[in-house]
Every structure is written in structure tokens, then in C-alpha cells.
Amino acid sequence: MNDSPANSDKDAVARQYLDFSSFADSLNDGLYVTDPDGIFTYVNTALARIIGHEKPDDIIGRSFMEFIEPSYKEVMRQRYQAYQHSSVPSSLISVRVLRKDGSTGMIEIRPGIPGHPGFSRGVVRDITEIRKTEIQLRETETLYQSVVELSPDAIVLSSLEGAILDFNKEALKLFNYDLKEAVLGQWIGSFVETSEQKAMEELLVDAIQKGEQLYSEVTLVRSDDSTFLGEVSAKLLGTINGEKPLLMILARDITDRRATEDQLRMLSVTDPLTKLFNRRGVTLAAEQELRHAKRTGGVMTVMFMDLNGMKRINDTYGHDLGDSVLVSVAQAMRETFRDSDIIGRIGGDEFVVVAVNASIHAAQLMITRLRENLKSCDYPFAVSLACGVVEYGPENDLSFAQLLKLADGEMYKDKRQD
């Protein structure tokens, strides 16, 4: 056995090389060494895999330029020549490589200090998926910005702490601002009317904790301190890069819509001629008062009235005058009964009054006063009403429809007496 010092040194070097190779092959990043002509003299397993080969032996002895995608070769050649004449590490190089199966990928090369004489070495990282992700993120961000800017709704993006991060064009118009920079960083609560801020914040926190989307109507404030009724929806969402959750808020001015809804609602329960409640309006209001009376043990009185001689008036003087008489009766009723009473025209010449918290005796006094008021109507004939009265109390648990039917019967008794 040859135990000379020279052999021992060779064995030590061999062991160090094996140890290094084992370590290098355990890395995810590629390692390489090239000679002055750009021929690979060493690559680790990771680098072989990155450029689409099974083992380092498939690459060693070949020029690194073989693996560069054609459109990148000239730039890479210039960078390599400049690197070989430098005494400091080169900056990162991003280049597209051509794999064995014909596919391409992006790598990032971090060259080390050039070796001597002209050998190069460095680290290679596969950034194909990173670049794909970056492209997707840019496309997603572009799509997000397009959607936000094209939205007909005001869109506000804020941090969980409430600092405004984005404000689209519709939001600028809605809140009367010219520039986005004027609102960025402001607290979102400052756009809510002061008296409603606490309630709105509580609703928002509750929705976030439950993972639900918030829908609410709230008074919002413009830059000139004018206010409007707003419809607001808010939802927690992740950022495009997934770092921190954000809050997206959509807002719109519903002042006109609410006015239209109120007008339609009023029309649905109002008699167009007299502007009193119609049958539906009387029924809805009376049933609500009846439920309250049943809960509290209160009383209420239902009065059914019919205009005497309506057919004769229409036939003799025409329907226009007949309509005028109905309007006059409605006005006399407004002047006679209390604001809390429910007054309605439920048919051609039929009227109903529901006197809240009034006994039958109090209602009869009101009817007497109404008949006196009708005497002042300026027509070539007397205007009079037949009336029927029914009182609701705890002892007679009747529905409004039953009370109305009883009052109708009492009205016919009064009409026959006339």
C-alpha cells in the first residue's frame, strides 16, 4: 500500500470534493463553473434539472450558450464578455433558457467574481413560475383597475384601520372631490354623518367578524358638507398579492330613488281625488292601530260614512261637480278629525274614519261637528252623510274587517232613518 504524503493529500482533496458535491446536489439553486470559452466544467443536479436535463453529465463539456433561447443569445454573449474582464461580481442577469423538451423558462443568474484565468462561476435560480405570477398579478391589477374605474358605483378601498387606499372616479364625483390625492389616507368614517358614525362602525365590525357582506343605508357627507342618503355595501377581501386583507366599500346616492319609492308607496295607499287614504291605506293603518290596541288594552272607534244623494248629484249636476263635493267632504273631514285619526275614501261615496283612543261617545261628538262643518259647503243643495259607528274594546276581540262590516250595518240604519 502506498502511504506517501502525496497520496494522502490526493485522498483529502477527493474527500473534500465528494463532500462539496453532496452539499451542492442538495441545493435547490443551480451552481456552475465554466472555462474561459464558456464550456461547463461543473454543474450541480439542480442546474441540470432547471435547464431540462436529468443529470449534470448531460451538460458538462457543453457551452452554456447552447441553452440560451435564441433571442437572448447576443445580449448574453455581450454580458459574458464584459463579466470576464471585470474584477467584481456582475449584477443579476435574467435570461430565457431553452430546455431539452423544447420548452422555455426564465432563470436568474448571479455570477461570482471571475476565476483565474477566465473561469466563471455562479448561482442560477429558476424564476419561471415567479415571472408567471408577476405577469398574472399585473394582469389582475390591470383588470381590477379597469373594473373599478368603469364601475357605475363609487368604490372605496381601505385598510382594516379605515385608511382610504383607493377612490375611483365615481367616488370622486359622488363625494365632490377633484383629485384622488385629496382623500387618500383619510378615515372612511369621515364620509358618514357624525351622528351615524358609531352605529355604522358597529355594523361594519359585526359584518367583518361574521364574514358577511354589509348592506346599509346611511347619511353620507360630501366635501362641501352637504349630505345625501346613501346605500352602502362593504366586504372584506384579500389584496391582489395576498399580503393583508382590505375593505372594499361600494356607495351610491339613493336620495332620488327613495323619494320615488316614497311617492309610489304613497300613491298605492292614497285616493287620487281626495288625497285621503284609499281602502288599502285605511286597512293597513287601521290594522296596525288595532294590533296596538289589543296589546295595550286600548280602545278605538270605526266610523263608516256614506254621502247622501250622490247618484242624484251626479245625474243632475254632472260628475265634475260630484267630484267637487267629494273633495269638499274630504276637506271637512281633515278640519274635523285629529291628526292621529285615520281618514279614508274606500269607495265612490263611502268614507271611513278610525278614531284612535276614542270611545263611541267621543266619535259621535266628532260626527256632530263634521255635520256642522258640512253646512258651510257652497253648493245648490245640502251636503250630508249617513254614519255608522262601532267601538273596539278589550271585551270584543274583532278584526278590522269585522268592525268595518258592523259599522257599515249601522250606517244603513242611519240612512233609513233619514
C-alpha positions as CSV (number, residue, x, y, z in Angstrom):
1,M,0.0,0.0,0.0
2,N,1.3,3.4,-0.9
3,D,1.0,5.7,2.1
4,S,3.1,8.6,0.8
5,P,2.2,12.1,1.8
6,A,1.3,12.9,-1.9
7,N,-1.4,10.2,-1.9
8,S,-2.8,11.4,1.4
9,D,-3.2,14.9,0.0
10,K,-5.0,13.5,-3.0
11,D,-7.3,11.5,-0.8
12,A,-8.1,14.6,1.3
13,V,-8.9,16.6,-1.8
14,A,-11.1,13.8,-3.1
15,R,-13.0,13.6,0.1
16,Q,-13.5,17.4,0.1
17,Y,-14.8,17.2,-3.5
18,L,-17.2,14.5,-2.6
19,D,-18.4,16.4,0.4
20,F,-18.9,19.6,-1.7
21,S,-20.7,17.6,-4.4
22,S,-23.0,16.1,-1.9
23,F,-23.8,19.5,-0.4
24,A,-24.2,21.2,-3.9
25,D,-26.6,18.5,-5.1
26,S,-28.8,19.1,-2.0
27,L,-29.4,22.7,-3.1
28,N,-32.5,23.9,-4.9
29,D,-30.4,26.6,-6.7
30,G,-28.1,25.7,-9.6
31,L,-24.3,26.0,-9.3
32,Y,-21.9,26.2,-12.3
33,V,-18.3,26.7,-13.3
34,T,-17.3,27.4,-16.9
35,D,-13.9,27.7,-18.6
36,P,-12.8,30.8,-20.5
37,D,-14.7,29.6,-23.6
38,G,-17.9,29.3,-21.7
39,I,-17.8,25.5,-21.5
40,F,-19.4,24.0,-18.4
41,T,-16.7,22.2,-16.3
42,Y,-19.1,21.7,-13.3
43,V,-22.8,21.9,-12.7
44,N,-24.9,20.5,-9.8
45,T,-28.0,18.4,-10.1
46,A,-30.3,21.4,-9.6
47,L,-28.9,23.3,-12.6
48,A,-29.3,20.2,-14.8
49,R,-32.9,20.0,-13.7
50,I,-33.5,23.7,-14.2
51,I,-32.5,23.5,-17.9
52,G,-34.4,20.3,-18.5
53,H,-31.8,17.6,-18.2
54,E,-31.7,14.5,-15.9
55,K,-28.1,14.7,-14.6
56,P,-25.0,17.0,-14.7
57,D,-23.1,14.8,-17.1
58,D,-25.7,15.7,-19.8
59,I,-24.4,19.3,-19.6
60,I,-20.7,19.2,-18.6
61,G,-18.5,19.8,-21.6
62,R,-21.1,21.8,-23.5
63,S,-21.2,25.6,-24.0
64,F,-23.7,27.5,-21.8
65,M,-24.8,29.3,-25.0
66,E,-26.4,26.1,-26.2
67,F,-29.0,26.5,-23.5
68,I,-29.9,30.2,-24.1
69,E,-33.1,31.0,-26.0
70,P,-32.0,32.4,-29.4
71,S,-33.5,35.9,-28.9
72,Y,-31.4,36.3,-25.8
73,K,-28.0,35.0,-27.1
74,E,-26.5,38.2,-28.4
75,V,-27.2,40.1,-25.1
76,M,-25.9,37.1,-23.1
77,R,-22.7,37.0,-25.2
78,Q,-22.0,40.7,-24.5
79,R,-22.7,40.3,-20.8
80,Y,-20.4,37.3,-20.6
81,Q,-17.5,39.1,-22.3
82,A,-17.9,42.1,-20.0
83,Y,-18.1,39.8,-17.0
84,Q,-14.8,38.1,-17.9
85,H,-13.0,41.4,-18.0
86,S,-14.3,42.5,-14.6
87,S,-12.8,42.1,-11.2
88,V,-16.2,42.5,-9.3
89,P,-19.3,40.3,-9.3
90,S,-21.7,41.1,-12.1
91,S,-25.2,42.2,-11.4
92,L,-28.1,39.8,-11.7
93,I,-28.9,38.5,-15.2
94,S,-32.3,37.4,-16.2
95,V,-32.4,35.3,-19.3
96,R,-34.7,32.8,-21.1
97,V,-33.3,29.3,-21.5
98,L,-34.3,26.6,-24.0
99,R,-34.9,23.2,-22.3
100,K,-34.3,19.7,-23.7
101,D,-38.0,19.2,-24.4
102,G,-38.3,22.4,-26.4
103,S,-40.0,24.4,-23.7
104,T,-38.5,27.6,-22.3
105,G,-38.1,29.0,-18.9
106,M,-36.7,32.1,-17.2
107,I,-33.6,31.9,-15.0
108,E,-31.8,34.4,-12.9
109,I,-28.0,34.2,-12.8
110,R,-25.9,35.6,-10.0
111,P,-22.3,35.4,-11.3
112,G,-19.5,35.3,-8.8
113,I,-16.1,37.0,-9.0
114,P,-14.4,35.7,-12.2
115,G,-12.0,32.9,-11.6
116,H,-8.4,32.7,-12.9
117,P,-7.6,32.5,-15.8
118,G,-11.0,33.5,-17.1
119,F,-13.0,30.7,-15.4
120,S,-16.5,31.8,-14.3
121,R,-18.9,30.5,-11.6
122,G,-22.2,31.5,-10.2
123,V,-25.6,30.6,-8.9
124,V,-28.7,30.0,-11.0
125,R,-32.3,30.2,-9.9
126,D,-35.4,29.2,-11.8
127,I,-37.8,32.1,-11.8
128,T,-40.2,30.8,-14.4
129,E,-43.2,30.5,-12.0
130,I,-42.3,33.8,-10.3
131,R,-42.4,35.6,-13.6
132,K,-45.7,33.9,-14.5
133,T,-47.1,35.0,-11.2
134,E,-45.8,38.5,-11.7
135,I,-47.5,38.7,-15.1
136,Q,-50.7,37.3,-13.6
137,L,-50.6,39.9,-10.8
138,R,-50.0,42.7,-13.3
139,E,-52.9,41.4,-15.4
140,T,-55.1,41.0,-12.3
141,E,-54.2,44.5,-11.1
142,T,-54.9,45.9,-14.6
143,L,-58.3,44.1,-14.6
144,Y,-59.0,45.3,-11.1
145,Q,-58.3,48.9,-12.0
146,S,-60.4,48.6,-15.2
147,V,-63.4,47.2,-13.3
148,V,-63.0,49.8,-10.5
149,E,-62.8,52.7,-12.9
150,L,-65.6,51.6,-15.2
151,S,-67.9,50.8,-12.3
152,P,-71.1,53.0,-12.2
153,D,-70.8,52.8,-8.4
154,A,-68.5,54.7,-6.1
155,I,-65.8,52.2,-5.0
156,V,-63.5,52.9,-2.0
157,L,-60.7,50.6,-0.9
158,S,-59.4,51.0,2.7
159,S,-57.2,49.2,5.2
160,L,-58.9,47.5,8.1
161,E,-57.9,50.5,10.2
162,G,-60.1,52.6,7.9
163,A,-57.4,54.5,6.0
164,I,-58.5,55.1,2.4
165,L,-56.2,53.4,-0.2
166,D,-58.1,53.9,-3.4
167,F,-61.0,56.1,-4.6
168,N,-62.4,55.6,-8.1
169,K,-63.8,58.3,-10.4
170,E,-67.4,57.7,-9.4
171,A,-66.4,58.1,-5.8
172,L,-64.7,61.4,-6.6
173,K,-67.9,62.6,-8.3
174,L,-70.2,61.2,-5.6
175,F,-68.3,63.0,-2.8
176,N,-67.5,66.1,-4.8
177,Y,-63.7,65.8,-5.0
178,D,-61.4,66.7,-7.9
179,L,-58.3,64.6,-7.1
180,K,-57.8,61.2,-5.6
181,E,-54.9,62.5,-3.6
182,A,-57.2,64.7,-1.6
183,V,-58.9,61.7,0.0
184,L,-56.1,59.1,0.2
185,G,-55.2,58.3,3.8
186,Q,-58.4,59.8,5.2
187,W,-60.6,57.8,7.6
188,I,-63.6,56.3,5.8
189,G,-65.8,57.2,8.8
190,S,-65.4,60.9,8.0
191,F,-67.7,60.4,5.0
192,V,-70.6,59.3,7.3
193,E,-72.7,61.9,9.0
194,T,-71.3,62.4,12.6
195,S,-74.4,61.1,14.4
196,E,-74.4,57.9,12.5
197,Q,-70.7,57.1,12.6
198,K,-70.8,54.9,15.7
199,A,-73.7,52.8,14.6
200,M,-72.2,52.3,11.1
201,E,-68.9,51.3,12.6
202,E,-70.6,48.7,14.9
203,L,-72.5,47.3,11.9
204,L,-69.2,47.0,9.9
205,V,-67.3,45.4,12.7
206,D,-70.1,42.9,13.2
207,A,-70.2,42.0,9.5
208,I,-66.4,41.5,9.3
209,Q,-66.4,39.3,12.4
210,K,-69.2,37.1,10.9
211,G,-67.6,37.0,7.5
212,E,-70.7,38.6,6.0
213,Q,-71.2,41.4,3.5
214,L,-72.6,44.6,5.0
215,Y,-75.6,46.3,3.4
216,S,-76.9,49.5,5.0
217,E,-78.5,52.9,4.3
218,V,-76.7,55.8,5.9
219,T,-76.4,59.6,5.6
220,L,-73.1,60.4,3.7
221,V,-71.2,63.7,3.6
222,R,-69.7,65.4,0.6
223,S,-66.6,67.6,0.6
224,D,-68.8,70.8,0.9
225,D,-70.5,69.3,4.0
226,S,-73.8,68.7,2.1
227,T,-75.4,65.3,2.9
228,F,-77.3,62.7,1.0
229,L,-78.9,59.3,1.6
230,G,-76.5,56.6,0.6
231,E,-76.7,52.9,0.1
232,V,-73.5,51.3,1.2
233,S,-72.2,47.7,0.9
234,A,-68.9,46.6,2.3
235,K,-66.9,43.3,2.1
236,L,-63.6,42.1,3.4
237,L,-61.3,40.9,0.7
238,G,-57.7,39.9,0.3
239,T,-55.3,42.1,-1.5
240,I,-54.2,41.1,-5.0
241,N,-50.8,40.0,-3.7
242,G,-52.4,38.3,-0.7
243,E,-50.5,40.2,1.9
244,K,-53.2,41.9,4.0
245,P,-57.0,41.9,4.0
246,L,-58.6,45.0,2.7
247,L,-62.1,46.5,2.9
248,M,-64.0,47.3,-0.3
249,I,-66.9,49.7,0.0
250,L,-69.5,50.4,-2.7
251,A,-71.7,53.5,-2.3
252,R,-74.4,55.2,-4.3
253,D,-76.8,58.1,-3.9
254,I,-80.3,56.8,-3.4
255,T,-82.0,60.1,-2.5
256,D,-84.0,60.3,-5.7
257,R,-84.8,56.6,-5.6
258,R,-86.1,56.8,-2.1
259,A,-88.2,59.8,-3.0
260,T,-89.6,57.9,-5.9
261,E,-90.3,54.9,-3.7
262,D,-92.0,57.0,-1.1
263,Q,-94.1,58.7,-3.8
264,L,-95.1,55.3,-5.3
265,R,-95.8,54.0,-1.8
266,M,-98.0,57.0,-1.1
267,L,-99.8,56.6,-4.4
268,S,-100.5,52.9,-3.6
269,V,-102.4,53.9,-0.4
270,T,-103.8,57.3,-1.4
271,D,-107.1,58.1,-3.2
272,P,-106.1,60.3,-6.1
273,L,-109.2,62.5,-6.0
274,T,-109.4,63.4,-2.3
275,K,-105.8,62.7,-1.3
276,L,-107.2,60.7,1.7
277,F,-106.2,57.1,2.3
278,N,-107.7,54.6,-0.2
279,R,-109.2,51.3,1.0
280,R,-105.7,49.7,1.1
281,G,-104.2,52.6,3.1
282,V,-107.1,52.6,5.6
283,T,-106.8,48.9,6.1
284,L,-103.0,48.9,6.6
285,A,-103.1,51.8,9.1
286,A,-106.2,50.6,10.9
287,E,-104.9,47.1,11.4
288,Q,-101.6,48.4,12.8
289,E,-103.6,50.6,15.3
290,L,-105.8,47.6,16.1
291,R,-102.8,45.4,17.0
292,H,-101.6,48.2,19.3
293,A,-105.0,48.5,21.0
294,K,-105.1,44.7,21.5
295,R,-101.6,44.7,23.1
296,T,-102.3,47.7,25.4
297,G,-106.0,47.2,26.1
298,G,-106.9,50.5,24.4
299,V,-110.0,51.5,22.5
300,M,-110.7,52.8,19.0
301,T,-113.8,53.7,17.1
302,V,-114.6,52.8,13.4
303,M,-116.9,55.2,11.6
304,F,-118.4,54.3,8.2
305,M,-119.9,57.2,6.3
306,D,-121.9,57.4,3.0
307,L,-122.6,60.7,1.2
308,N,-126.4,61.1,0.8
309,G,-127.8,61.6,-2.7
310,M,-124.6,61.1,-4.6
311,K,-126.3,59.5,-7.6
312,R,-128.8,62.3,-7.8
313,I,-126.0,64.9,-7.6
314,N,-124.1,63.2,-10.5
315,D,-127.2,62.8,-12.6
316,T,-128.4,66.4,-12.0
317,Y,-125.2,68.4,-11.9
318,G,-122.7,66.2,-13.6
319,H,-119.8,64.1,-12.4
320,D,-117.4,67.1,-12.2
321,L,-119.5,68.7,-9.6
322,G,-120.0,65.4,-7.9
323,D,-116.2,65.0,-7.6
324,S,-116.0,68.6,-6.2
325,V,-118.5,67.6,-3.5
326,L,-116.3,64.6,-2.6
327,V,-113.2,66.8,-2.3
328,S,-115.2,69.3,-0.1
329,V,-116.3,66.4,2.2
330,A,-112.7,65.2,2.4
331,Q,-111.5,68.8,3.4
332,A,-114.3,69.0,6.1
333,M,-113.1,65.7,7.5
334,R,-109.5,66.9,7.7
335,E,-110.7,70.0,9.6
336,T,-112.9,67.9,11.9
337,F,-110.8,64.9,12.9
338,R,-107.5,64.8,14.7
339,D,-104.1,64.3,13.0
340,S,-103.9,60.9,14.8
341,D,-107.1,59.7,13.3
342,I,-107.2,57.6,10.1
343,I,-109.3,59.1,7.3
344,G,-110.0,57.4,4.0
345,R,-112.3,57.2,1.0
346,I,-112.8,53.5,0.3
347,G,-115.4,53.6,-2.5
348,G,-117.3,56.0,-4.8
349,D,-119.1,57.9,-2.0
350,E,-118.0,55.9,1.0
351,F,-115.7,57.2,3.7
352,V,-114.1,55.6,6.8
353,V,-112.6,57.2,9.8
354,V,-110.8,55.3,12.5
355,A,-110.6,57.4,15.7
356,V,-107.6,56.2,17.8
357,N,-108.0,56.1,21.6
358,A,-111.6,57.4,21.2
359,S,-114.8,56.0,22.7
360,I,-118.0,55.8,20.8
361,H,-119.3,58.8,22.7
362,A,-116.2,60.9,21.6
363,A,-116.7,59.7,18.0
364,Q,-120.4,60.8,18.0
365,L,-119.3,64.3,19.1
366,M,-116.8,64.3,16.2
367,I,-119.6,63.3,13.7
368,T,-121.8,66.1,15.0
369,R,-119.0,68.6,14.5
370,L,-118.4,67.2,10.9
371,R,-122.1,67.7,10.0
372,E,-121.9,71.3,11.2
373,N,-118.8,71.8,9.1
374,L,-120.5,70.4,6.0
375,K,-123.2,73.1,6.2
376,S,-120.6,75.6,5.1
377,C,-120.2,73.8,1.7
378,D,-121.2,76.2,-1.1
379,Y,-123.5,74.1,-3.3
380,P,-127.0,74.5,-4.5
381,F,-128.0,71.6,-2.3
382,A,-127.3,70.4,1.3
383,V,-124.3,68.0,1.7
384,S,-124.9,65.4,4.3
385,L,-123.6,62.0,5.4
386,A,-125.2,58.8,6.8
387,C,-122.9,57.5,9.6
388,G,-122.4,54.2,11.4
389,V,-120.2,53.9,14.5
390,V,-118.6,50.8,16.2
391,E,-116.3,50.9,19.2
392,Y,-113.5,48.4,19.6
393,G,-112.5,47.5,23.2
394,P,-110.8,44.6,25.0
395,E,-114.2,42.9,25.6
396,N,-114.9,42.5,21.8
397,D,-111.9,40.8,20.1
398,L,-112.8,41.6,16.5
399,S,-110.8,42.1,13.3
400,F,-110.8,45.4,11.4
401,A,-112.8,43.7,8.6
402,Q,-115.5,42.7,11.2
403,L,-115.5,46.1,12.8
404,L,-115.9,47.7,9.3
405,K,-118.8,45.4,8.4
406,L,-120.6,46.2,11.7
407,A,-120.1,50.0,11.1
408,D,-121.4,49.6,7.6
409,G,-124.6,48.0,9.0
410,E,-125.0,50.8,11.5
411,M,-124.6,53.3,8.6
412,Y,-127.5,51.8,6.7
413,K,-129.7,52.1,9.8
414,D,-128.8,55.8,9.9
415,K,-129.6,56.2,6.2
416,R,-133.0,54.5,6.6
417,Q,-133.9,56.9,9.5
418,D,-133.2,59.8,7.1
